[in-house]
Amino acid sequence: MSLLRYPEYKDSGVEWLGEVPKHWEVLRLKRVATVQTGVAKGKDNTGRETINVPYLRVANVQDGYLDLDEVSVIEIPVEDLPRYSLKYGDVLMNEGGDFDKLGRGHVWRCEIEPCIHQNHVFAVRPVSISADWLNLFTSTGYAQFYFMSRSKQSTNLASISSSNIVELPVLMPSPEEQSKIAAFLDFETASLSALIAEQERLIELLKEKRQAVISHAVTKGLDPNVPMKDSGIEWLGEVPAHWEVLKFQRCVFVAEGQVNPEQSPYKEMILIAPNHIESNTGRIISLETAEEQGAESGKYLCKQGDVIYCKIRPALRKVCIAPQDSLCSADMYPLRPFQGLNNGFLCWFLLSEQFSMQAILESDRVAMPKINRESLKELPITFPPFEEQTSITSFLNSETAKIDELITEAQRAIELLKERRSALISAAVTGQIDVRGWTKPEAV
């Protein structure tokens, strides 16, 4: 695909936009659209006739699509419904949140009727501009730069006001040209989006393979010809005939007793919490001291080599090996293998599908979604000879590293494809390429 620039350009008058095609207009958003703010939660409706209405939150408004799987309902006065109701063609834009959420949005097509929006989602209502064109323009890096430069920012968070939104400079080619650019981008980005979807599916398959390799190795071993026996445990099934199956309490010590992380020497120690561990991989993704985290209340003391296991159900597959003497949060158990159990083997077993599913079942038996100490001690673990544990650990370290590298390559490919798609959209929508002569290729 070879596209030329427009024959003539002019200064847009906006530093971050630079030059634009000579015949394009540059108008403030308030000239071509209105901005409707949303409803705030927690208002007192005593004495007023109310109605329950679906409403959109920031989580529903994704970048380029709407996630309507879980739509909340809010009670508002009947008289307020017209004020907050969304209309077909409204361009939804997020007021803030994480940096990547700022200004992201999508065109509302009345997927739910009626529906309103919360105060952290703006409904930008086109007056003399195409909704699709406005949505295209606000998705560009140029618009995102404007939003960031006008936003209030704190650590990893940003928000922008409606008064700043309406001052956004918007490029305005003719309606015919807008349609041509939109058609060009629909066609050209479709192939890029398909390639992204392929890579995302590849990542899912690789993750499934990774999980299968772990689960098979710690429950069936590495020798496909070894005689098998019934483990006597339904969720474990058959295991190698020469392996033992023991309760956790016979080979794993679950550390007890907490220390005060505000006191020396504990405040200088690394404190590992669930957010420091990557799900399903056993990898630590960041390290901070207790003092750096402003840690309070009791924490467990972990020895170097202890296996740290998250007991909270949503993160039951967050496991790691303590890289040094450290602390772990009260949401985690320090597990110390003994009786000839390899800490690497224990770590991989905790990440297996069989154990994870059983741990989730155990967590359902208590009021809080977590596996308690007593239940953990009673769970079974496969127990190969120590040399075989070491071989399995080495095998899994090697095989998962290969799979992880393939996942990383696929993630890099996705980032490059997204960058290419974003650059193409920005170039077309800001007039850096002239697509007026483009025609859709004939289907082969």
C-alpha positions in Angstrom: 0.0 0.0 0.0 1.5 3.3 -1.2 -0.3 6.5 -0.2 0.9 10.1 -0.9 0.4 13.2 1.2 -2.1 15.9 0.3 -0.8 18.4 -2.2 -1.2 21.4 0.2 -1.0 21.8 3.9 -1.5 24.7 6.4 -0.5 25.3 10.0 -3.3 23.9 12.2 -2.6 26.5 14.9 -2.3 23.7 17.3 1.2 22.8 18.3 0.6 19.1 18.9 -1.3 18.7 15.6 1.2 20.5 13.3 0.3 20.8 9.7 -3.1 19.6 8.3 -4.6 19.5 4.8 -5.2 23.1 3.6 -9.0 22.5 3.0 -9.7 20.9 6.4 -11.2 23.0 9.3 -10.0 22.9 12.9 -12.8 23.4 15.3 -13.1 23.1 19.1 -15.3 20.2 20.2 -17.8 22.6 21.7 -18.6 23.9 18.2 -19.6 20.5 16.9 -20.9 18.5 19.9 -22.2 18.8 23.4 -20.9 17.0 26.5 -23.4 15.3 28.8 -22.1 14.4 32.3 -23.4 11.4 34.1 -25.3 10.5 37.3 -23.4 10.3 40.6 -24.1 7.4 43.0 -25.3 7.9 46.5 -27.9 10.6 46.1 -30.8 10.8 48.5 -34.0 10.1 46.6 -36.3 10.1 49.7 -39.8 11.2 48.8 -39.3 11.1 45.1 -40.7 8.6 42.6 -37.8 6.4 41.4 -37.0 3.9 38.7 -34.2 1.3 38.4 -32.2 1.8 35.2 -29.1 0.1 33.7 -26.1 2.4 33.8 -22.6 2.3 32.2 -19.5 2.4 34.3 -15.8 3.0 33.2 -15.4 -0.8 33.1 -18.1 -1.1 30.4 -16.5 1.5 28.1 -13.4 -0.1 26.6 -11.1 1.2 23.9 -13.0 0.7 20.7 -15.8 -1.5 22.1 -18.3 -1.9 24.9 -18.2 -4.6 27.4 -21.9 -5.2 28.3 -21.5 -8.6 30.0 -22.0 -7.0 33.4 -24.1 -3.9 33.5 -25.1 -2.4 36.9 -28.5 -1.0 37.8 -29.0 2.3 39.6 -32.1 3.9 41.2 -32.8 7.4 40.1 -35.8 9.8 40.2 -38.1 9.2 37.2 -37.9 12.9 36.3 -34.0 12.5 35.9 -34.3 9.8 33.3 -34.5 12.1 30.2 -31.5 14.1 31.6 -29.2 11.1 31.8 -30.5 8.8 29.1 -28.0 7.9 26.3 -29.0 8.5 22.7 -28.1 6.7 19.6 -24.8 8.1 18.3 -23.5 9.4 21.6 -19.7 9.0 21.7 -18.9 7.5 25.2 -15.6 8.7 26.7 -14.1 7.8 30.1 -13.4 10.7 32.4 -10.4 8.9 33.9 -8.9 6.1 35.8 -5.7 4.4 34.7 -3.8 6.3 32.1 -4.9 3.9 29.4 -8.5 4.5 30.2 -8.4 8.3 29.9 -10.7 9.4 27.0 -11.1 5.9 25.6 -14.6 5.2 24.3 -17.0 3.9 21.7 -20.1 4.9 19.8 -23.4 4.1 21.6 -25.9 2.3 19.3 -28.7 1.8 21.9 -27.6 -1.7 22.8 -29.7 -1.3 26.0 -32.8 0.8 26.1 -33.1 2.8 28.3 -29.6 3.2 29.6 -27.8 6.0 31.5 -24.2 6.6 32.4 -22.3 7.3 35.6 -20.5 10.6 36.2 -17.1 9.0 35.3 -18.3 8.5 31.7 -19.0 11.4 29.4 -21.6 11.2 26.6 -20.3 13.4 23.8 -23.4 14.1 21.6 -22.6 15.1 18.0 -24.4 18.1 16.6 -22.6 18.9 13.3 -20.1 16.0 13.2 -20.3 12.3 12.4 -20.3 10.2 15.5 -18.0 7.7 13.8 -15.6 10.5 12.8 -15.5 12.0 16.2 -14.9 8.5 17.7 -12.0 7.9 15.3 -10.4 11.3 16.0 -10.6 10.9 19.8 -8.9 7.5 19.6 -5.8 8.9 18.0 -2.5 9.5 19.8 -3.0 13.2 19.1 -6.3 13.4 21.0 -4.8 11.2 23.8 -1.9 13.6 24.1 -4.4 16.5 24.6 -6.4 14.5 27.2 -3.2 13.7 29.2 -1.9 17.3 29.0 -5.2 18.7 30.3 -5.8 16.0 32.9 -5.3 16.0 36.7 -2.7 13.2 37.4 -1.6 11.2 40.4 0.3 7.9 40.6 -0.9 5.8 37.6 -4.3 7.7 37.6 -5.6 10.6 35.6 -8.9 12.4 35.1 -10.2 15.2 32.8 -13.1 17.6 33.2 -15.9 18.2 30.8 -14.7 21.8 30.5 -11.4 20.6 29.1 -13.0 18.0 26.9 -15.0 20.6 25.0 -11.8 22.5 24.2 -10.4 19.6 22.2 -9.4 20.8 18.7 -11.1 18.5 16.2 -10.1 18.2 12.5 -13.0 18.5 10.1 -12.6 17.3 6.5 -15.8 17.3 4.4 -18.4 14.6 5.2 -17.6 12.8 2.0 -13.9 12.7 2.9 -14.7 11.6 6.4 -16.7 8.6 4.9 -13.8 7.8 2.6 -11.3 7.8 5.4 -13.6 5.7 7.6 -14.0 3.1 4.8 -10.3 3.0 4.2 -9.5 2.4 7.9 -12.3 -0.2 8.3 -10.7 -2.2 5.5 -7.0 -1.8 6.4 -7.3 -2.2 10.1 -9.5 -5.3 9.8 -6.5 -7.4 8.6 -4.3 -6.0 11.4 -7.1 -6.8 14.0 -7.3 -10.3 12.6 -3.6 -10.8 13.0 -3.8 -9.5 16.6 -6.6 -11.9 17.3 -4.5 -14.8 16.0 -1.6 -13.9 18.3 -4.0 -13.5 21.2 -5.4 -17.0 20.5 -1.8 -18.4 20.2 -1.0 -16.9 23.6 -4.1 -18.7 25.1 -3.1 -22.0 23.6 0.5 -21.6 24.8 -0.8 -20.9 28.3 -3.0 -23.9 28.2 0.0 -26.0 27.0 2.1 -24.6 29.9 -0.6 -25.6 32.4 -0.9 -29.0 30.9 2.9 -29.7 31.0 3.0 -28.6 34.7 0.0 -30.7 35.7 1.2 -33.8 33.9 4.8 -33.7 35.2 3.9 -33.3 38.9 1.1 -36.0 38.8 2.3 -38.5 36.2 6.1 -38.0 36.0 8.3 -37.8 33.0 8.5 -41.5 32.0 5.5 -42.4 29.8 6.3 -46.2 30.3 6.4 -46.2 34.1 3.8 -48.5 35.8 0.9 -46.6 37.4 -1.3 -47.1 40.4 -4.5 -45.7 41.7 -3.7 -42.8 44.1 -6.9 -43.4 46.0 -7.8 -39.7 45.4 -10.4 -39.0 42.7 -8.9 -35.6 41.6 -5.4 -37.0 41.4 -6.2 -40.2 39.5 -3.4 -42.6 38.7 0.2 -41.8 39.8 3.5 -43.6 39.2 3.5 -46.9 41.2 6.7 -46.0 43.0 5.5 -42.6 44.2 4.0 -41.9 47.5 1.0 -39.6 48.1 1.2 -37.8 51.5 -0.8 -35.2 53.3 0.7 -31.7 53.3 1.3 -31.8 57.0 3.6 -34.8 56.7 6.1 -32.9 54.4 5.2 -29.2 54.5 5.4 -26.9 57.5 3.0 -24.0 57.3 4.7 -21.2 59.2 2.9 -19.5 62.0 3.4 -16.4 64.1 3.5 -12.9 62.7 6.0 -10.1 63.2 5.5 -6.3 63.2 6.7 -4.9 59.8 7.1 -1.4 61.3 9.9 -2.6 63.6 13.6 -3.2 62.7 14.9 -5.3 61.2 11.6 -6.3 59.6 10.9 -2.9 58.0 14.1 -3.2 55.9 13.1 -6.7 54.7 11.5 -7.4 51.3 7.7 -7.8 51.7 6.0 -10.1 49.2 2.2 -9.6 48.7 -0.1 -11.1 46.0 0.4 -8.1 43.7 4.1 -8.9 43.5 3.5 -12.3 42.0 2.5 -13.1 38.5 -0.5 -15.5 38.3 0.1 -19.1 37.1 3.9 -18.7 36.5 5.6 -18.7 39.9 7.5 -15.5 39.0 8.0 -12.5 41.2 7.4 -9.3 39.2 8.5 -6.7 41.7 10.2 -6.4 45.1 9.7 -3.7 47.7 10.6 -3.4 51.3 8.0 -3.3 54.1 8.9 0.3 54.8 8.6 1.3 51.1 5.1 -0.2 51.1 4.1 1.5 54.4 3.2 -1.9 55.7 1.2 -2.2 58.9 -0.2 -5.1 61.0 1.3 -8.5 61.3 3.3 -10.2 58.5 4.8 -13.7 58.2 8.5 -14.2 58.3 9.8 -16.3 55.4 13.2 -18.0 55.1 15.1 -18.0 51.8 13.7 -20.9 49.8 10.3 -21.0 51.5 7.4 -21.5 49.0 5.0 -18.5 49.4 1.5 -19.4 48.5 -1.5 -17.0 48.2 -4.5 -18.4 50.1 -7.1 -15.9 48.7 -9.3 -17.6 46.2 -9.1 -15.1 43.3 -5.3 -15.5 43.4 -4.8 -19.1 44.4 -2.3 -19.6 41.6 0.0 -17.0 42.9 3.0 -18.9 44.2 6.7 -18.1 44.4 9.9 -19.2 46.1 11.3 -16.6 48.5 14.6 -15.3 46.9 15.9 -14.3 50.4 14.8 -14.0 54.0 11.8 -11.8 53.7 8.2 -11.1 54.9 5.0 -12.1 53.2 1.5 -10.6 53.7 -1.1 -12.2 55.9 -2.9 -13.2 52.6 -0.2 -15.7 52.0 1.3 -18.8 53.7 5.0 -19.4 54.0 5.4 -23.1 53.3 8.6 -24.9 54.3 9.1 -28.4 52.8 10.8 -31.1 54.9 11.0 -34.9 54.9 12.9 -34.8 51.5 10.4 -32.6 49.6 12.0 -30.3 47.0 10.9 -26.7 47.2 10.8 -26.4 43.5 8.6 -29.5 43.1 6.3 -28.1 45.8 6.0 -24.8 43.9 5.1 -26.5 40.7 2.6 -28.8 42.4 0.8 -25.8 43.8 0.5 -24.4 40.3 -0.9 -27.7 38.9 -4.5 -27.8 37.6 -5.4 -30.6 39.9 -4.3 -28.9 43.1 -5.6 -25.5 42.2 -9.1 -26.9 41.5 -9.2 -28.7 44.8 -7.9 -25.7 46.7 -10.8 -23.6 45.1 -13.3 -26.3 46.3 -11.8 -26.1 49.8 -12.0 -22.3 49.8 -15.8 -22.6 49.1 -16.3 -24.4 52.4 -15.5 -21.3 54.5 -17.1 -17.9 54.9 -14.2 -16.0 53.3 -13.0 -17.0 49.8 -9.7 -18.5 51.0 -8.2 -21.9 51.9 -7.5 -22.1 55.6 -4.5 -23.5 57.3 -6.2 -26.7 58.5 -7.7 -27.5 55.1 -4.3 -27.0 53.4 -2.6 -29.4 55.8 -5.1 -32.1 55.0 -4.7 -31.9 51.2 -2.6 -34.6 49.5 0.6 -34.0 47.5 2.4 -36.4 45.2 5.8 -37.4 46.6 8.3 -38.9 44.1 11.8 -39.8 45.2 14.0 -36.8 45.7 16.1 -37.3 42.6 13.0 -37.5 40.5 11.6 -34.4 42.1 14.8 -32.6 41.1 14.5 -33.9 37.5 10.9 -32.8 37.3 11.7 -29.4 38.6 14.6 -29.0 36.1 12.4 -30.2 33.3 9.6 -27.7 34.2 12.0 -24.8 34.6 13.3 -25.5 31.1 10.0 -26.3 29.3 8.1 -23.4 30.8 10.9 -21.0 29.9 10.6 -22.1 26.3 6.8 -21.6 26.3 7.2 -18.3 28.1 9.6 -17.1 25.4 7.0 -18.0 22.7 4.4 -16.1 24.7 6.7 -13.1 24.9 7.3 -13.1 21.2 3.5 -13.2 20.5 3.0 -10.3 22.9 5.7 -8.3 21.1 4.0 -9.1 17.8 0.7 -7.8 19.3 2.3 -4.6 20.5 3.9 -4.0 17.1 0.6 -4.7 15.3 -1.3 -2.4 17.6 1.3 0.4 17.1 1.0 -0.1 13.3 -2.8 0.1 13.5 -2.7 3.2 15.8 -0.2 4.9 13.5 -2.3 4.2 10.4 -5.4 5.6 12.1 -3.6 8.7 13.3 -2.0 9.3 9.8 -5.4 9.0 8.1 -7.5 11.0 10.6 -5.0 13.8 10.8 -4.5 14.1 7.0 -0.9 12.8 6.9 -1.9 10.5 4.1 -4.4 11.2 1.3 -6.9 8.4 0.8 -9.3 10.2 -1.4 -8.3 8.1 -4.4 -8.3 4.8 -2.5 -10.8 2.1 -3.6 -11.5 -1.1 -1.8 -9.7 -4.0 -3.6 -11.9 -6.6 -5.3 -12.4 -9.8 -3.4 -10.2 -12.6 -4.8 
